[in-house]
Amino acid sequence: MDISRVFENNQNWITSKLEIDPNYFEDLSKGQNPDILYIGCSDSRVTAEDLMGVQPGEVFVHRNIANMVISIDLNVMSVLNYAVNNLGVNHVVVCGHYFCGGVKAAMNAADLGILNPWLRNIRDVYRIHKKELTAIEDENEKYNRLVELNVQEQCVNLIKTAAVQKAIKERDLKVHGWVFDIKTGKLIDLNIDFQAILKDIMEIYNLGDFHHSEVNS
């Protein structure tokens, strides 16, 4: 790729926006009011705005390897708290994608250096769901099911946080688990039953007078 073309593309993008709305960038500079926080994978094939068909200012985006929500990751926790407490988003989405390199790398017995502790969190997801996953013989099907289960566990990690629990109680914030199918371009809602998943464990993570019955998928 010729890096100089990036600036040519940028100028063409500016021109196209101004042709539609001469005040587009002036209005954009006044602030943001997104309704969705999107937590997705850093994979170059998966761009949040494109796959959802949204415009700048409509979605607050955080991306990392394998769309993880780790409680000691200051980056994702800062994004989460800012989006929920300051921007007032009403939806938090974790979106994985099939054929995720991060998920596949986590299941290979290889020393990946600084990635080891990060990918260990995905291995923990495998451990939790080992019985289901080991019963799947096809390797691609197994990895893609692990992608789905990883999304589910990261959504649960979201619900464990004080910011999300408070927002669910006060304004009915909703948590969603999605998967993007790279082969078809389709965005899939996993329709995760959080109430069933959290039924026996929510009292452990309850940080106030929040109750698991208040969770909405």
C-alpha positions, 0 to 999 in steps of 0.5 A: 500500500502506498501510504501517501494515498491515505491522504488522497483518500482523506481529501476525497472523503472530506469532499464527499462529506461537504458535498452532502452537508457543507456544515458536516465537520463544523457540526461534528466538532461540537461534540459527540452523543453516541448511544452505543459502546462497541467493544470489538477485535483489532482485526483489520478485516473488522471495522465497527462503523462499516459493518454497522453502517453508522457514521462518525459520532454515532458509536463509541469504539474500543478494539483490542485483540479478541475483543476482551473485557479484562477487569485489570485492563486500565484501557478497556475499563477507562473506555467503559466508565467514560462511555457509561458514566460520561457519554451516557450510552444505553447499549454496550456491545461485545462483538467477536468475529469468526476465524479470529486469529487471537482466539486461534492463537490462544489454543496453540501451544506456542510461546507468544511472548507478551501476548501470553498473559492476554491470551490466557484469558481466552484459554480460561474461557475454553476451560470453563466450556471444555466439555462442550468444546471438546465434543466438537470434532471439526476444528473450524467449528470448534474455534468459531464456537469458542469465538461465541463463548468468548463473547458471552464471557466478556459480556458477563465480565461487563455485567460484573462491573460497577458502572454497568450494574449501576446503569442497568438499574438506573436507566435500563442499559442493555448489554449485547453479544454479537458475532461478525461472520467474515465469510458472509458479512452478516452481523449475528446477535447471539441472544445470550440469556444473561439471566440464566447464566448469572442466576447462580453467581450474581450474588458473588458479583453484586456490588450494591442493590443490583439484582440479576433479574434486572439484566437485559440482553 
